[in-house]
């Protein structure tokens, strides 16, 4: 019997009495058995799930779908894939090929292959050795170039092959424009079709240009008519991170040999091996998003933070994905959730994985350097800087880019001055970059420039010193390589896509125009307009163009020898080389000039020896902002808009700036500029004619026409409040002036100049593009002429659609000053503009000349002062004999004065230009400029 009165046990748990111990053992056994049963049941259920339930509903122990986890694991493979450039050779057919399209055999072509002959060393190739035009045939089948051989017989190819005889004309790969907004900024520009920028936020890497491309944008066909077969369609540059870009081909719909009209069908690579992206630095993002106290960035410092913060988040996103993929690869039971996938960060993540080819809009040194730093901090590759105006200044910074491959520079040849970050650009940038081992690429930024003529940018690059082979590469092989299509695009070789252009002249010559274009082996023009030109010849590259022109030397006396052509009205063609003697800044002799040369030699007058010299009038820039603006988008350098106030340009002239120095350097010694109305390209007030080489307006003879003409604007930019009201207001002003018996007392008032238009012959220049607006102006003239019993001197400025009323203009003796010289329907009022062969038979200048209308060319934008003579050359080369060299050059020199009825400072006053080479061709150089200042600038 237990002693119940004993002390408690020393154990922490009291000893159970014997009668309780057996009961406890039985209870514990039952609990163990129960647990075991539960485990068995769970195991059996798990086994049943594994074997009996559909795979679509499998669930892990953590409650996750096994199917989805497996899909995520498969995604890991895609995320980590290494992207390879799509193959070219080895394909049986182009993935874009449409069954049923016949093969084509192109016979007797002069072919630019796009690479040097086999065995050329990289060093020699860089110098241009081994590159040549070859006479050969090209066979296209299944959307590919199949053979490039001499003398391919039709019997050696498919029996249904189309045979095309190139007749010795130049043949190249299709042109590639690596910076275009075609389709997302459709033309003519309308608010409803503008989709190039998503401005909901500064960081939008997730938006896609493919979602905004309009396949029916008519300009896509215009672009192709310039030989452009492929374009990189980028989002705009409003955002630091603008979104994904897509590479398209310019074949749309059944008329172009396609089965459907869709953006998907336009993709250059249907398999989408590479992705593409656009970012932007500098002025644009901080201008669009920089609102003090509301949002940013407001500075380049803020932009850099925006970039780094986005890259930081994308890096963390990639890191999370990589960690998940590593864990899942070891077993799906190791992951606690699904793979993180967010559209917001997908494209940036792909960039960090080297699956995206990045293109970044950056101009200035700090922008360029900061972005190169970003590439190294976050370890991603940059394929090209776009615009890149100052890359030529910092080649070593570009060489520091991550990945050991410096970015290319996607440039304009000479479009600059339009904003502060473009102000320090150089036309020699392409050459300087090339000389430093870097890659220049020329682009359009369509519609900023017309992509139809992006090849002209490359031609101008050659003019400014880039080697011939590198200039051609800049719109063919170089962009193909940067886009990852170096095995498919840019060369005429077996295995490459059959994107081909046959040209009517050397593609880098002035006015070079496609005769036919093939995309994926299908001819794009059923009945192309072919211009009447001499038999095509390819040019011999001029190595002298590679010499960068330094600052001029000034001489009051100089002799120029080797003048082969004198493009002055009273000079007949010379049978032999002539000399030009200049004394006190004026020409004193043209001819053999023996006595003058003998006298000059005794006094050691400098002699400039030319081999193919041209003596011409100096040029005149009409209708631009020269003298009234230094940087287009900087109000502090601008005369301003005069929407509500009549003004005279003479009162606002500011001289001695970079624009005017450049104008003078390229032979533009005179300008006639008018005050702006609502913005660039609109006018209101009186224009002033002045000398571009002067320092101030007080210098003797600087302002040769204080009030050259009275200007008004009648297009949609000037409606107040309607176009009809604006036309009516102008009519009333002129009729009121016609009713006056004497001139207003205030000789500087608007009324006084209207009186001069009606009573004294002052030119009335109307800025208007549409045929309807021009018709309205002609009706106003008719009403005023009748009331005043006179004929006012009306001049049309703009005139994109003037050809539609050419006969009426000729009948009314109204001249036209074209601006732009070759319109491409950027706005609604220009929608019927003629874009030229192979789409249209001529452009506006041709139709106007045929009708007998007096025509001159203007500088629509100030950078065009470098290319005025070249524009005249294009009109000459493509004019079908309408113009000779003298009359073509008159379009940019003397014709504007004839139209305005204005006397100009001419050769007698010391205004002339001497060129080495034909100024109407691409390979000419200005050698001497006389600007009426008593000295000659010699280059």
Protein Blocks (a to p, Z undefined) as FASTA:
>chain_A
ZZfkbccdfbfbdcddfklmmmmmmmmmmmmmmmmmmmmmmmmmmmmmmmmpcfklgccf
kopafklmmmmmmmmmmmmpccddddfehiabdfkbcghiacdddehiacdfhpacehia
fklmmnopoiacdddddddeehiafbdcehiafklmcfkbccddekhpacddddddfbdc
ehjlccdddfklgckbcckbfblckbcfklmccfklmklmmmmmnopabdcddddfkbfb
lbjcddddfbecjknopabdcfklmpmblnomaacddddehjllmmmmmcghkaccfbfk
lmmmmmmmmmmmmmmmmmmmmmmmmmmmnopklpcbdcdddfklmmmmmmmnopaccddd
dfblmlmmmmmmmmmmnopadfbdghjlmmmmmmmlmmmpghhiacdddddfklghkamk
lmmgcfklmmmmmmnopacdddekpakbafklmmmmmmmmmmnopafklmmmmmmmmmmm
mnopammgopacehiacddcddfbdfkbghiacfbdceehiafbfbacdddddddddddd
dfklmpccddddddfbdcdehiabdcbfklccdfbdcddddeehiafbgcjklmmmmmmm
mnopacdddfbdcdddddddehiaehiafblklmklcgbjaklbccdfklmgcghifklm
mmmmnopabdcddddfkbghiacdjdddddfkbmbfkbghklmclblbacddfbfklgcf
bfklmmmmmmmmmmmmmmpmbdcfblmbmklmmmmmmmnopacddddfbfklmmmmmmmm
mmmmmmnopadddddehjlmmmmmmmmmmmnopacddddfbdghlafklmmpcebjakbg
cdfklmmmmnopacddddfbfklmmmmmmmmmmmmmmnnomacfklmmmmmmmmmmmmno
pacddfknopacddedjfkbmkbccfbdcehnopacdZZ
